[in-house]
Amino acid sequence: MDNSLINILMEPVIKIEPIEQHVIDVIRKLRRSKKMRQEDLANIINTSTSFVGNVENVRNPAKYNLKHINAISDYFGLSPKYFLPDSSLQGIKEKTTRVI
């Protein structure tokens, strides 16, 4: 077997649940629609710019938590429900990304 293929197969796999990806996508879309930088969002949730970048990077396991969602909801005057799907995403396959 080719060494490069062996190396790829040995890299860690990042798994993200569909509901987690949904929340990330909604927040990213909101941030972009408001022409905000990752740094601006980081200030709202009292974290680093690199954390926001990591959350938005599919090759990183970082995720927003309820405290972050609450802070973003408060800032934009939205209900925390805004960031959740209208129905359950149970049964939808999780997204996997191999870190290379």
N, C-alpha and C positions, 0 to 999 in steps of 0.2 A: 504494500500500500504506500502511496506517495506521502512523504513526511508532511507536506503542507495540508493534506487532507486529514492526517492524524492530528495535527495541531488544531485545525478547525473543530474537529469532533471533540477535542479535549477542552475547548473554551467553555466558560460557564454560559448557561442558558438563562435569560431573563424571562420570567413569566409574568404577565400582567392580566388581571381579570378584566373582562369586558366592562364592568361598571367603573373600574379604576380608569380605564382608557377613556371612557365616556366623559368622566369628570375632567380629566386632563384636556380633552378636546374642546369641551365647552369653555373652560377657563382660557385656553389658548385663543380660541375664536373671539371671546369677549375682549381679551387683552389687545388683540390685533385690531378689532373693530374700533376700539377707543384710541388707537395709535399709541399704545403704551409700550415702553421697553420692558424687558425682563427685569431690569433694575427697578422700575416703577412698581411693578407687581411685588417684587421682593420687599420693598419698603412697606407696602400695605400689609403684608403678612409677617413682617418683622423677621426676615431671613435674608440670606445672601442671594445675590444675583446668580451665582453658580448653582444654587439649589434649584431655582426656577428653570435654569437651563438644563439641569439634570432631569427634572421632572418631564420636560418637554422632549428629551432625548430618549427614543425608544430603546437605546442600548444601555440605559441606566435604570436601576430599580427604584429610584426616588419617586415618591408619590405625595400628593397633598393629603393632609389629614383634616379632621373635622374642624379643628381650630383655624386652619388656613381658610377653609370654605366659609366659616363663620365671619372671619375678618373681611374676605372678599365680598360676601353678601352685604355686610354692613356698609362697606365703602361705596358700593354701587346701588344701595337701597333695594336689594333683591332678597327674595326668600332663599334660604339654603336649598329649598326644593328645586329652584331654577337649575341647579347643577346636576340634578339626578334625572335619569330617564323616566318617561311616562309610565313604563311598565318594566317588569322584571327582566333582567338579562340572563337569568338562570338558564342553563342549557346551551348558551352560546359559548363556543370554544374560546378558551383564553388565547391570548396572543403570545407567541414565543419569539424571542429574538436571541440569536447566538451572538455573544460579544466577541468581536474579532479585533 
